[in-house]
Amino acid sequence: MISDYASLTLERVTAHREVDQIWDSCLRVIQQHIPEQSFKTWFEPIRPLKIYGKVLTIQVPSQFFYEWLEDNYVNLLRKALDYAIGRDGLLEYSIIVDTGNEKHQPLTMNVSTVKSPKYSKPDNFATDPRMGSNNNNVKDQDSMNLDTYLNPNYSFDNFIEGDCNRLARSAGFAVAQRPGLTSFNPLMMYGGVGLGKTHLVQAIGNYIMNHFDNKLVLYVSSEKFTNQFINSIKNNTLQNFTDFYMKVDVLAIDDVQFLSGKEKTQDTFFHIFNHLHQLGKQIIMTSDRPPRELEGLQDRLLSRFKWGLTADLQTPDFETRIAIIQKKIQAEGIQIDYDVIEYVAHSVNSNVRELEGVIVSLMAQASLTRREIDVELAKNTLKNIVMNEDKEVTIDTIQEIVADYFKVTIADLKSKSRKKEVVYPRQLAMFLAKEYTDLPLKSIGYHFGGRDHSTVIHSIQSVNLLMGETPDVEETLQKLRSYFK
C-alpha cells in the first residue's frame, strides 16, 4: 500500500517537474523576442499545469488574459512550442473564471488554442512546396507564404443561417459538396465588413478538405496574392508562382476589390482564372461590393466574375442576431440571461463581427470585475465600445440626455404612462433615436418599454407635426442635439 502511494507520488512529482521544464524552455524562447515589461505582464503570471502527450496546459488569470495572448502572441507561442515540444505540440489554456474563496476552489474552464500545427505558418519557408524548386533565389521568405491557412474553426455548422445570407450559404454548401461540378463556378460572395464572407469561404474550403482527400484547396487574400506576385518577379520565380496556382483544385481568394489598379497582377490572375476554369476547378471569391460596382478591374476579369453565381450577404435581422449571440455564448461555454441577449441584439445591428466583439467584451468585463453578465453590464460595455471606438450616439445616451433635460427618469420614458410631461419627452427621444442611430423601428420600440414599431412611427410623425405648428419644438431639438456633439 505504502509502495503504491510512494510510486504514485513519485509519478506526480516527475510529471510536475517535466511540465515545469517544458514551460521554462518555452519562456526562454519567448523572452528573447519581446520587451522585458511585456514578458512580466503577460507571461510571468502564467502557470504550467500539465503535459499530456503533446498537449501542454497552462493556466491564465482570466478570459481577457487568454484573448490577449491569442490576439497578440500566438505566433510567438507557436515558436516556443516548436522548440520545447516539437511541431506537433499543442497548447491548451485553463482559464480562471472565478477565483473562489476559502470554501470553494477556483472555477476554471479549458480552451484549446485557436491555432494548430496543421494550420499554422511553417517556420522553415525554404521547404514550403509553394516556393518551387528555385529556392536559392528567394530572398524574401514571405514571398510565397499564405496570408492564413484555412481556420478549422470556420464551418457550416457554426455559420448561422438567416434571410440575410441564405442564398450565399446554400450556394456555398452546394459548391462544397461538388466542387467544380455545379453551375456556381465561379462563386462570388459580396457584402460589407463583418457579415461572414470569410467564415463562409473558409467553411467551404474546410468541408472540401475534410471530404475530398485528393483536392488541393488554397485560400489566400488578394493582398497576399499581390505581394507573392511582386516578390516572384523580384526573385525571378514568376513561373514557379504561376505553376503552383495552376495546380490547385479549389482557389478561394478573399477581397478581390483590392486587385483594383494592379494591372500586372490582374493579368496573371486572369490567366490563372482561365486555366482553372477550363479544367473544371472551383473558384471562390469574396468582395465588399457586387462585380458591377468594382472599379479599377479589367473588363475581361469582371465579365468572368459574372460567369457563375453572385450572392450577397446582408446585415443580419433581429432573429438572426439572437441566434448568432446564442451560438457564440454556447461555443464559449457560458450562460447569459435571455434579456441580456435580447438587449445586445436590439442594440447592435451593424454586423456579425461587432456583435461577437460585444459578447467577448462582456465576458472580459465580467471576468475582470467579477460581475454577473446582466443588462446593466451590457449597457456599460456597449457605451464604452461606442464612446471609445465609434464616437457615435447610442440610444442609451439619448434617453439619459432627454430624461435629464425634462427632469424625468429613464424609467418614465419606458413606462406606460400617458401623462403629457412624459409622453412629449418620450416622443422626442424616439425621434432622436431614429435620427442618430441605425436601429430599426422595432429595436427603438424595444428600448422604450417594448413598444411596437407603429408606436415609434406615431411618435416621429407627432414630432414632425409639432415642429410645423410650434417653433419651440425645433428649438428644443437643437438644444438636445447640442449635447451629442
C-alpha positions in Angstrom: 0.0 0.0 0.0 2.8 2.4 1.0 4.7 1.4 -2.0 1.8 2.1 -4.3 1.4 5.5 -2.7 5.0 6.3 -2.9 5.0 5.2 -6.6 2.0 7.5 -7.3 3.6 10.4 -5.5 6.9 9.9 -7.4 5.0 9.8 -10.7 3.2 13.1 -9.9 6.5 14.8 -8.9 8.1 13.6 -12.1 5.2 14.8 -14.2 5.2 18.2 -12.5 8.9 18.5 -13.0 8.5 17.7 -16.7 5.9 20.3 -17.3 7.9 22.9 -15.5 10.9 22.1 -17.6 8.9 22.3 -20.8 7.4 25.7 -19.9 10.8 27.0 -18.8 12.1 26.1 -22.3 9.1 28.0 -23.8 9.8 31.0 -21.7 13.5 31.1 -22.8 12.4 31.4 -26.4 9.6 34.0 -25.6 11.9 36.2 -23.5 14.3 36.5 -26.5 11.6 38.1 -28.7 9.7 40.6 -26.5 10.4 43.5 -24.2 11.0 42.7 -20.5 7.9 44.6 -19.4 5.7 42.7 -21.8 7.2 39.4 -20.6 6.5 40.3 -17.0 2.9 41.4 -17.8 1.8 38.6 -20.0 4.0 35.5 -19.3 5.2 35.6 -15.7 1.6 35.2 -14.4 1.1 32.0 -16.4 1.3 28.7 -14.5 2.1 25.4 -16.3 -0.4 22.7 -15.2 0.3 19.5 -17.1 1.7 17.9 -20.2 -0.5 15.1 -21.6 1.1 13.5 -24.6 2.0 16.5 -26.8 -0.6 18.9 -25.2 0.7 21.5 -22.8 -1.9 23.0 -20.5 -1.2 26.4 -19.0 -3.3 28.4 -16.6 -4.1 32.1 -17.2 -5.8 34.5 -14.8 -8.8 35.5 -16.8 -10.7 35.2 -20.1 -9.3 38.7 -21.1 -5.8 37.4 -20.5 -6.4 34.4 -22.7 -7.8 36.5 -25.5 -4.9 39.0 -25.4 -2.4 36.1 -25.7 -4.3 34.7 -28.7 -4.6 38.0 -30.4 -1.1 39.3 -29.8 1.3 36.4 -29.1 0.0 33.3 -30.8 2.9 33.1 -33.4 5.5 33.5 -30.6 3.8 30.8 -28.6 3.9 28.6 -31.7 7.6 29.2 -32.0 8.1 28.3 -28.3 6.1 25.1 -28.6 8.1 24.1 -31.7 11.3 24.4 -29.6 10.1 22.8 -26.4 7.8 20.0 -27.7 8.1 19.9 -31.5 6.0 20.8 -34.4 3.1 18.5 -33.3 2.9 20.2 -29.9 -0.4 21.7 -28.9 -1.4 24.3 -26.3 -4.4 24.3 -24.0 -5.5 27.1 -21.7 -7.0 26.7 -18.3 -8.9 30.0 -17.8 -9.8 31.1 -14.2 -13.4 32.3 -14.5 -13.9 32.5 -10.7 -11.1 32.9 -8.2 -13.1 31.2 -5.5 -12.8 31.7 -1.7 -11.8 29.8 1.5 -14.7 27.3 1.0 -14.7 26.9 -2.8 -11.9 26.1 -5.2 -11.3 28.5 -8.1 -13.5 27.7 -11.1 -11.7 27.2 -14.4 -12.6 26.2 -18.0 -10.3 24.7 -20.5 -10.0 26.1 -24.1 -7.7 24.8 -26.9 -5.7 27.4 -28.7 -7.2 28.7 -32.0 -4.1 27.8 -33.9 -2.8 24.2 -34.5 0.4 23.0 -36.2 -1.6 21.8 -39.2 -2.8 25.3 -40.0 0.0 27.5 -38.7 2.5 29.0 -41.0 5.7 26.9 -41.5 8.8 28.1 -39.7 11.1 26.8 -42.5 9.8 28.6 -45.6 12.5 27.1 -47.7 10.8 23.7 -47.6 7.4 25.1 -48.4 6.2 23.4 -51.7 4.9 26.8 -52.9 8.4 28.1 -53.1 9.1 25.9 -56.2 12.5 24.3 -56.9 14.5 27.5 -57.3 14.6 28.3 -53.6 18.1 29.7 -53.7 16.8 32.8 -55.5 14.3 33.5 -52.8 15.3 36.5 -50.7 12.0 37.3 -49.1 10.9 34.2 -47.1 7.3 35.5 -47.0 7.1 35.9 -50.8 5.0 32.7 -51.2 3.6 32.3 -47.7 -0.2 32.3 -47.5 -1.9 35.1 -45.5 -3.5 32.3 -43.5 -4.3 28.7 -43.8 -7.9 27.6 -43.5 -9.1 28.1 -40.0 -10.6 24.9 -38.8 -13.0 26.8 -36.5 -14.9 28.1 -39.5 -17.6 25.5 -40.6 -21.1 25.3 -41.9 -22.2 24.0 -38.5 -21.3 27.2 -36.7 -22.4 29.6 -39.5 -25.8 31.0 -38.6 -28.2 31.0 -41.5 -30.9 33.7 -41.9 -32.7 35.5 -44.6 -29.7 37.8 -44.8 -27.3 35.1 -46.1 -29.4 32.1 -47.1 -28.6 32.2 -50.8 -24.8 32.5 -50.2 -24.8 29.8 -47.6 -26.9 27.4 -49.8 -24.7 28.0 -52.8 -21.6 27.6 -50.7 -22.7 24.3 -49.4 -23.6 23.1 -52.9 -20.1 24.0 -54.1 -18.5 22.3 -51.1 -20.3 19.1 -51.9 -19.5 19.1 -55.6 -16.5 21.4 -56.2 -16.2 22.4 -59.8 -19.3 20.4 -60.8 -22.0 23.0 -60.2 -23.1 26.0 -62.2 -21.8 28.1 -59.3 -18.3 28.5 -60.8 -17.0 31.0 -60.0 -18.9 31.6 -56.8 -18.7 35.3 -55.9 -19.9 36.4 -52.5 -20.1 40.0 -51.5 -21.2 42.1 -48.6 -20.0 44.7 -46.0 -17.4 44.2 -43.3 -18.1 41.5 -40.7 -21.1 39.9 -42.4 -19.5 36.4 -42.6 -17.8 36.3 -46.1 -14.5 35.0 -44.8 -16.3 32.5 -42.5 -18.3 31.1 -45.4 -15.5 30.9 -47.9 -13.3 29.1 -45.3 -16.2 26.8 -44.3 -16.4 25.7 -48.0 -12.6 25.1 -48.0 -12.7 23.1 -44.8 -15.6 21.0 -45.9 -13.8 20.1 -49.2 -10.5 19.3 -47.3 -12.4 17.0 -44.9 -14.4 15.2 -47.6 -12.0 15.1 -50.6 -8.5 13.9 -49.8 -7.2 14.3 -53.3 -8.1 18.0 -53.7 -5.7 20.8 -53.1 -7.5 23.8 -51.5 -5.8 27.1 -51.5 -7.2 30.1 -49.5 -5.4 33.5 -49.9 -6.2 37.2 -49.6 -5.9 39.3 -52.8 -3.3 41.5 -51.0 -1.2 38.5 -50.2 -1.6 37.2 -53.8 -0.3 40.6 -55.0 2.6 40.5 -52.6 3.5 37.0 -53.7 3.3 38.1 -57.4 5.6 41.1 -56.8 8.1 39.0 -54.9 8.1 36.3 -57.5 9.1 38.9 -60.1 11.7 40.4 -57.8 13.2 36.9 -57.1 12.9 35.6 -60.7 10.4 32.9 -59.6 7.3 34.0 -61.5 7.0 30.7 -63.4 7.1 28.8 -60.1 4.4 31.1 -58.6 2.1 30.7 -61.7 2.7 26.9 -61.9 1.7 26.4 -58.3 -1.6 28.3 -58.6 -2.5 26.5 -61.8 -2.2 23.1 -59.9 -4.8 23.8 -57.2 -8.2 22.2 -57.3 -10.0 24.9 -55.3 -8.9 28.5 -55.3 -10.5 30.8 -52.7 -9.4 34.4 -52.9 -10.6 37.0 -50.4 -11.4 40.7 -51.1 -10.8 40.8 -54.8 -11.6 44.5 -54.7 -8.0 45.1 -53.6 -6.8 44.0 -57.0 -8.1 47.3 -58.3 -5.5 49.3 -60.3 -2.9 46.5 -60.2 -2.8 45.7 -63.9 0.1 43.2 -64.0 -1.3 41.3 -61.0 -4.7 41.2 -62.8 -3.1 39.9 -66.0 -1.6 37.0 -64.1 -4.8 36.3 -62.1 -6.7 36.4 -65.4 -4.6 33.6 -66.9 -4.7 31.5 -63.7 -8.5 32.0 -63.6 -8.9 30.9 -67.2 -6.7 27.9 -66.7 -8.5 26.6 -63.6 -12.0 27.3 -65.0 -11.3 25.4 -68.2 -10.1 22.4 -66.2 -13.3 22.4 -64.1 -11.5 23.6 -61.0 -13.6 25.5 -58.4 -13.0 29.3 -57.9 -14.5 31.1 -55.0 -14.2 34.9 -54.4 -15.3 37.5 -52.0 -15.7 41.2 -52.3 -17.1 44.1 -50.4 -19.4 45.0 -53.3 -21.1 43.4 -56.4 -19.0 42.9 -59.6 -20.9 45.7 -61.4 -19.6 48.2 -58.7 -16.0 47.1 -58.7 -13.7 49.8 -60.2 -10.2 49.6 -61.4 -10.6 46.0 -62.6 -10.2 44.9 -66.2 -13.5 44.3 -68.1 -12.4 40.8 -69.1 -12.0 39.9 -65.4 -15.3 41.4 -64.4 -17.1 39.5 -67.2 -15.6 36.3 -65.9 -16.7 37.1 -62.3 -20.2 37.0 -63.6 -20.0 33.6 -65.2 -21.2 31.7 -62.2 -23.3 32.9 -59.2 -23.1 36.2 -57.4 -24.6 36.1 -53.9 -24.8 38.8 -51.3 -24.6 38.7 -47.5 -26.7 41.4 -45.8 -26.9 42.8 -42.3 -28.4 40.2 -40.1 -32.0 40.7 -38.9 -33.0 40.7 -35.2 -33.8 37.0 -35.1 -30.5 36.1 -36.8 -28.7 38.3 -34.4 -30.3 36.5 -31.5 -29.2 33.1 -32.9 -25.6 34.4 -33.5 -25.3 35.5 -29.9 -26.7 32.2 -28.6 -24.3 30.3 -30.7 -21.3 32.4 -29.6 -22.0 32.0 -25.9 -22.6 28.3 -26.3 -19.2 28.0 -28.0 -17.7 29.9 -25.1 -19.3 27.6 -22.6 -21.1 30.3 -20.7 -24.7 31.2 -19.9 -26.3 34.6 -20.3 -29.9 35.5 -19.4 -32.2 36.0 -22.4 -32.9 39.6 -21.5 -29.2 40.4 -22.0 -29.1 38.6 -25.3 -32.2 40.5 -26.4 -30.7 43.8 -25.3 -27.5 43.3 -27.2 -29.3 42.0 -30.3 -31.5 45.1 -30.3 -28.6 47.5 -29.7 -26.0 46.1 -32.2 -27.3 45.7 -35.7 -24.3 46.6 -37.8 -22.5 43.3 -38.5 -21.7 39.8 -37.1 -18.1 40.7 -36.1 -19.2 43.7 -34.0 -21.9 41.5 -32.4 -19.4 38.8 -31.4 -17.0 41.5 -30.3 -19.5 42.8 -27.8 -20.0 39.3 -26.4 -16.2 38.9 -26.0 -16.1 42.4 -24.3 -18.9 41.4 -22.0 -17.0 38.3 -20.9 -13.8 40.2 -20.4 -15.6 42.9 -18.3 -17.4 40.2 -16.3 -14.1 38.4 -15.7 -12.1 41.5 -14.8 -14.8 43.0 -12.5 -16.1 39.7 -11.1 -19.6 40.6 -12.0 -22.6 38.7 -13.4 -23.4 39.5 -17.0 -26.6 41.4 -16.8 -28.3 44.2 -18.7 -26.6 46.9 -16.7 -23.2 45.5 -17.6 -24.2 45.2 -21.2 -25.2 48.8 -21.3 -21.9 49.9 -19.8 -20.0 47.7 -22.2 -21.8 49.0 -25.2 -21.4 52.6 -24.0 -17.7 52.1 -23.6 -17.3 50.5 -27.0 -19.2 53.3 -28.8 -17.5 56.1 -26.9 -14.0 54.7 -27.3 -14.2 53.5 -30.9 -17.1 54.7 -32.9 -17.8 58.1 -31.3 -21.5 57.6 -32.1 -24.6 58.4 -30.2 -26.3 55.4 -28.6 -30.0 55.1 -27.7 -29.0 54.9 -24.0 -27.2 58.3 -24.4 -30.3 59.8 -26.0 -32.5 58.5 -23.2 -30.2 59.9 -20.5 -30.0 63.3 -22.1 -33.7 63.7 -22.7 -34.6 62.4 -19.3 -32.2 64.9 -17.6 -33.4 67.8 -19.8 -37.1 67.3 -19.0 -36.4 66.3 -15.3 -38.0 62.8 -15.8 -36.5 59.4 -15.3 -35.4 56.9 -17.9 -37.9 54.6 -16.3 -40.6 57.2 -17.1 -39.6 57.1 -20.8 -40.0 53.4 -20.8 -43.2 53.3 -18.8 -46.8 53.0 -20.0 -47.6 56.5 -18.6 -49.7 58.7 -20.8 -49.1 61.9 -18.9 -48.2 64.8 -21.1 -45.0 65.6 -19.2 -43.8 62.0 -20.0 -45.3 61.4 -23.5 -43.7 64.5 -25.1 -40.1 63.7 -23.9 -40.6 60.1 -24.9 -41.7 61.1 -28.4 -38.7 63.4 -28.8 -36.4 60.7 -27.6 -37.8 58.2 -30.2 -37.5 60.9 -32.9 -33.8 61.5 -32.0 -33.2 57.7 -31.8 -34.3 57.4 -35.4 -32.2 60.4 -36.4 -28.9 59.4 -34.6 -28.9 55.6 -34.7 -29.1 52.9 -37.4 -31.5 50.9 -35.3 -34.7 49.7 -37.0 -38.0 51.0 -35.6 -38.7 47.6 -33.9 -35.5 47.9 -31.9 -36.1 51.5 -31.0 -39.5 50.5 -29.7 -37.9 47.7 -27.7 -35.7 50.2 -25.8 -38.8 52.2 -24.9 -40.6 49.6 -22.8 -41.1 47.1 -25.5 -43.3 49.2 -27.7 -44.0 48.1 -31.3 -42.8 49.9 -34.4 -46.2 51.5 -35.1 -45.8 53.5 -31.8 -42.4 54.7 -32.9 -43.8 55.8 -36.3 -46.6 57.6 -34.5 -44.1 59.4 -32.2 -42.0 60.5 -35.1 -45.0 61.8 -37.0 -46.2 63.6 -34.0 -42.9 65.4 -33.5 -42.9 66.4 -37.2 -46.4 67.9 -36.9 -45.4 69.7 -33.7 -42.4 71.2 -35.5 -44.7 72.7 -38.1 -47.0 74.1 -35.5 -44.7 75.2 -32.7 -41.3 76.8 -33.2 -40.3 75.9 -29.6 -40.1 72.2 -30.6 -37.4 72.7 -33.2 -35.5 74.9 -30.6 -35.8 72.2 -28.0 -34.5 69.6 -30.5 -31.5 71.8 -31.3 -30.6 72.1 -27.6 -30.8 68.4 -27.2 -28.7 67.8 -30.3 -26.0 70.1 -28.9 -25.4 67.6 -26.1 -24.4 64.9 -28.6 -21.5 66.9 -30.0 
